Amino acid sequence: MEPDYITEMVFARMPTPEEREELALPAGEPVMILRRETYTAEGAIVEYARGVHAASRFSWSYTFHIPD
């Protein structure tokens, strides 16, 4: 199943108590959620990934080649 396109979503929210403990977050610090879904040309999902990151330690950067 060959990947054809990817959809990513990035958003912030307050952490759950478990996330706050696991990430050693100070009180009041939000987390950033990065969710990625990779699909075939026919629309079948071949990958789903979700990352939970401390907002103060999160960076997001992309480089895309633009097709002809």
N, C-alpha and C positions, 0 to 999 in steps of 0.2 A: 504494500500500500504506500504509494509515493506521495509525500507531502506536496501540496499545491499552494496553500495560503495559510497565514497565521493571523489570528485575532488576539490582541493583547489589551488588557484593561488594567489601569493603575488607579488606585484610589486610597484615601486615608480613612481611618476610623480609630476609635479608642480600642485598646487591647482588651482581651478577655483576661480574667485573673491568671489563667494558666500561661498565656502569652507574656504577660507582664513579668511573671516569675522566670519563665524560660529565657527571655531576652534580657533579664536584669534591668528592666526599665524603671526610671524614676517616676514618681507619681505625676500624672497629667500628660505624659508623653504619648502621642499617638503612634500607631503603626501604619506602615504603607503595605498595601496588598498588591502584588503583581500576579495577574492571572493570565495564562497563555493557553490558547486552544489552537491546535494544528489540524488542518483538514486536507483531505484529498480533493481533486477537482470535482468529484461526484458529491462532495459534502460529508463524507464519512470522517468522523473524528479519529485521529491517530495519536494524538498526544493531548494531555491535560496536565498543566502544572500550576501550582499556586505557591507563592512565597509570601511569608509574613516577615517584615523587616522593621526594625526601629527607625522611626522617621529621621532622627538625628544622624543615622549612619547609612542612609539610603541615597543612592545616586542612580540615575537612569539616563542612558545615552544610546543612541542608535545611529548607524550609518546604513543607508539604503542605496543600492544601485537602481537608477531609473531606467526601465526598459525602453527600447525604441518605440 
